[in-house]
Amino acid sequence: MIRNSVPYDHQLTKTLSLLQNPGLLLASSKPSGQSNVMVIGWATIGIIWSKPIFVAMVRPSRYTYEFIDDSKTFTVNVPDETQRKWVGVCGSNSGRDMDKFAELKIAITPGHTVNSVTLDACPMVYECKVLHYNDLIPANLDGEVEASSYGGSDYHRLYFGEILGAFASESY
Ligand SMILES: Cc1cc2nc3c(=O)[nH]c(=O)nc-3n(C[C@H](O)[C@H](O)[C@H](O)COP(=O)(O)O)c2cc1C
């Protein structure tokens, strides 16, 4: 898939819609070269510190968590209609148990601006460098959100990634 550099907010409404359904594919690669991919459904894109920022929320139980902590970079890859199966598999299997790239025959290439890999076939990609992260503070959470999303454990870590590059295909 040929992708060209675009502004961070290119087709933002479309990306946010796909974030909600079916979800986006977040990949991260350790300095050792090992990579993993998972699905994210909760995130925001906006401006912080006068920079374009992608905030991704990852639970400590995810294998991907240690990849982002190690590399301080991640990519977010927007799937197209033909990649729904990837979302199904990557959102319900852990890289601890399966090499998802090999299993799904997903071709990957390091990003232009970060070492984390991008998924070659995805029509839109965000390349992000972590500028800050913090863990949710349970005591500060709204009670309904705590009950519906946590039940006392596995509180997300929020990664604030500067969008160093955004790349889209002609058709996206
Ligand atoms: C639609 C959808 C959205 C998801 N959103 C998130 C998310 O925002 N954060 C998160 O930590 N897990 C999320 N998950 C769960 C992970 O993608 C899933 O647990 C995955 O298997 C983790 O893979 P890993 O252990 O290889 O990192 C989502 C799953 C689906 C199906």
The ligand as an ORCA input file, in Angstrom:
! r2SCAN-3c Opt
* xyz 0 1
  C     -12.828     -3.653     19.638
  C     -11.752     -3.840     20.671
  C     -11.218     -2.735     21.298
  C     -10.213     -2.882     22.273
  N      -9.686     -1.771     22.872
  C      -8.693     -1.903     23.796
  C      -8.089     -0.729     24.361
  O      -8.366      0.431     24.000
  N      -7.144     -0.932     25.322
  C      -6.763     -2.179     25.752
  O      -5.908     -2.291     26.639
  N      -7.317     -3.299     25.193
  C      -8.244     -3.183     24.208
  N      -8.772     -4.287     23.602
  C      -8.302     -5.623     24.003
  C      -6.970     -6.046     23.359
  O      -6.912     -5.709     21.983
  C      -6.806     -7.576     23.524
  O      -6.802     -7.899     24.901
  C      -5.563     -8.116     22.842
  O      -5.693     -9.514     22.759
  C      -4.279     -7.775     23.578
  O      -3.200     -8.355     22.883
  P      -1.730     -8.477     23.495
  O      -1.827     -9.265     24.803
  O      -0.972     -9.231     22.437
  O      -1.218     -7.100     23.727
  C      -9.756     -4.172     22.625
  C     -10.294     -5.298     21.978
  C     -11.270     -5.129     21.007
  C     -11.822     -6.349     20.315
*
